[in-house]
Amino acid sequence: MSGPVFPATRSEALSRLTQFVPHAGSAYASGRNTDPGPDAQAAVSKLSPYVRYRLITEQEIVAAVSDQHSLQSAEKYVQEVLWRTYWKGWLEMRPSVWTHFIEERNRSRENFPNARAIASAEAGLTGIDGFDDWARELVETGYLHNHARMWFASIWIFTLRLPWALGADFFLRHLIDADSASNTLSWRWVAGLQTVGKTYLATTDNIARYTNGRFAPKGLAQEAFALTEAPVAAARPLPELTPNDAAQPALLLVTHEDMNPESLFPANASIKSALIAAEAEYLWGDAASGFVREAATGATTRMGAHFNCPVQLTERLSAITLINAAQAANVSQIVTAYAPVGPLADALALLAPALAAEGIRLVQVRRDWDELFWPHAKKGFFPFKERIPDILREGGFA
Ligand SMILES: Cc1cc2nc3c(=O)[nH]c(=O)nc-3n(C[C@H](O)[C@H](O)[C@H](O)COP(=O)(O)OP(=O)(O)OC[C@H]3O[C@@H](n4cnc5c(N)ncnc54)[C@H](O)[C@@H]3O)c2cc1C
């Protein structure tokens, strides 16, 4: 298997987008469910590693698509891109779901008695046609088609009866696009936790049909009883942010959560210096951290040229690194793109008081896209989806 390769540069993201856009209409709508295999041309865009780390933004993708298609003819594709935005907004307003996932994963790691069953599922040694292939494909390429992710999660939970949180953890450790919101909430959705009581059952016929007959696994679970949990806390409002005083000289901190600060902070912002963090610590696996390291190296040149300032690369995001960089730039403000719920957000929350003790403000800036869409992720995707055209117009996004 050679599989897809994802060079981690913004120019690669832009060129993929350009190549994909003509196919974002009916070709995508009719072909998106088919997974022809890692070495064949699929109808999907394979943009997820780029949009996950915002080497390219959802806004740029939707703008490029709506330049060539009406919103109606590219509706399916635009909605899929908006699933990503929806999951992010949903989790942002219910951060305890992320914390519970981490607790559940840790509990399952300690208590699940059949470690050999987990090892065999992860190594693709269960004997289940397709499932074993997807396990190997994930580990070798860092990517799986959306339908394969759904089948895999369903078989993991309902046929193999393994803990869902360990399956979600396996994905996080190997996906290049590993994402706290899309991954956790998709696994929860398959398990019947996200839309309470509604599960996703993988069937032999569906797999055979949408893999072009490559796989037809036998012995799959015939029923999928929803997992249960205590009710999820009600949605909280989005966290208030410290206002960004754009005129105040600042150190720009670039993290893996948004590697495209050129489109967030204007070129004439008072950026005195930039620190690019290629930290593996707040990512889950080698595939993701390798991608981010390469993207960070490329960002160094881009940031220097765009903000006309010195740029430094660090592999460790600590209070001392930030304090030293801010003091070297002679600034008392660090600006960075907003870190959504996940390990980096937790780390920044811990770093902020240490910086404040040195008289340095850490200011997180949210994109207009997130600001406008996220508050609508209070309920299910259906009401969110209904609002998409209006919000795109309101934000001038399409
Ligand atoms: C169990 C499971 C786990 C998943 N884990 C992740 C994850 O960790 N990170 C991640 O980015 N996506 C995740 N997804 C969502 C989806 O599978 C991938 O985003 C998609 O397969 C990426 O391929 P693509 O770029 O070719 O998608 P396309 O079909 O070309 O879609 C375009 C873009 O829309 C977004 N998108 C499409 N489908 C979804 C979806 N169902 N949910 C959220 N966003 C979507 C992605 O950003 C994608 O790049 C998961 C789905 C499942 C079922």
The ligand as an ORCA input file, in Angstrom:
! r2SCAN-3c Opt
* xyz 0 1
  C     -15.180      7.832     13.807
  C     -14.775      9.080     13.075
  C     -13.659      9.800     13.492
  C     -13.293     10.971     12.827
  N     -12.180     11.661     13.269
  C     -11.825     12.811     12.666
  C     -10.693     13.546     13.106
  O     -10.017     13.217     14.081
  N     -10.364     14.690     12.421
  C     -11.093     15.139     11.353
  O     -10.743     16.173     10.780
  N     -12.181     14.472     10.942
  C     -12.562     13.328     11.547
  N     -13.667     12.639     11.103
  C     -14.498     13.249     10.058
  C     -14.205     12.819      8.622
  O     -14.099     11.437      8.532
  C     -12.925     13.443      8.040
  O     -12.890     14.823      8.282
  C     -12.886     13.216      6.529
  O     -12.897     11.850      6.257
  C     -11.689     13.867      5.945
  O     -11.488     13.502      4.608
  P     -11.628     14.546      3.425
  O     -10.865     15.772      3.720
  O     -11.289     13.823      2.161
  O     -13.193     14.840      3.486
  P     -14.206     15.535      2.454
  O     -15.344     14.597      2.256
  O     -13.529     16.010      1.225
  O     -14.747     16.742      3.300
  C     -14.170     18.057      3.268
  C     -13.875     18.529      4.658
  O     -15.070     18.567      5.425
  C     -14.822     18.160      6.772
  N     -15.595     16.948      7.032
  C     -16.054     16.047      6.142
  N     -16.779     15.079      6.767
  C     -16.764     15.389      8.079
  C     -17.332     14.797      9.233
  N     -18.087     13.697      9.174
  N     -17.088     15.371     10.437
  C     -16.360     16.498     10.530
  N     -15.810     17.114      9.463
  C     -16.005     16.563      8.260
  C     -13.331     17.873      6.879
  O     -12.667     18.990      7.390
  C     -12.942     17.601      5.433
  O     -11.607     17.896      5.145
  C     -14.061     11.451     11.739
  C     -15.192     10.720     11.343
  C     -15.533      9.552     11.989
  C     -16.755      8.794     11.516
*
